[in-house]
């Protein structure tokens, strides 16, 4: 295997450092990639975080896997990239300098913006070499996502792998144009997105679920010893559709429910109160389901997303 003109031999682990761009200050933007190959052939799996630079839970999941040698395969190859969007990471930002979203820039352009260059590198050097991938994310803009896997669940292999990962929720998520998952699928590669927690804030439960799910994922593919795979804590709830509750008035949001909680249609899930005490508006659930996303910012403007409700359909089979 060769990445960025560096060869990684069977039985070898190597860090590959790739220069993507240089800032006006001459500071380099470099992506560090840890490639681990077993002596025995097997699948190649990408484990990546920080596609959005401020989504640090995913970065921590990949870091912990590396720290505890849980990324080392007994067969096949793992490619670990803890931080894709290095610029966003060091600037506490989801984006790159020109405000572009790397995950809306695929398949990229080698002569384009920084976002396009990062996307181009992944599509040229990494994605063609993999069989499967786990792309770790969090909620954005003060919103927390209860641990969930997103993929096209109508694909039997995706459904199988999502069931093995065993996050609390599995969401049917159609491809979004110009995303990594969309571009990789065009190459026949299967990438599952794991969402857990909130940007710029550690969520230990979401991190732990991500680590455990990854070990189960690798063990299922024969890349780790199945004896070390954590047992499933529950069966994932399958969410085929979802809806957002939006603020009908501007004010302060006072929640009555927690992320991950089951709610019924028309159940009171919170209130929006005027900061000067002039009114208090009831917020009700739009459907029966689970709170899979929750806005943690109590200051809301009319139309802002308040809560993401995953509609219950059925439970994934074994």
Protein Blocks (a to p, Z undefined) as FASTA:
>chain_A
ZZehiacdehiacdddddfbdcfkopacdddddddddfbdcddddddehklmklmklmmm
mmmmmmnopmbcfedjddddfblblmlmmnopabdfkopafklmcgbjfklcfklmmmmm
mmmmmmmmpmbdcdddddeehiacdddddddfklmklmmmmmmnopabdcdddddehiak
lmmmmnopacddddedjehiacfklmmmmmmmmmmmmmmnopacfklpccdfbdcdddfb
dcddddfbgcddddfbdehiacdehiafbdcddfklpaccddddfbdcddfbdcfbfbdc
ehiafbdcdddfbdcdZZ
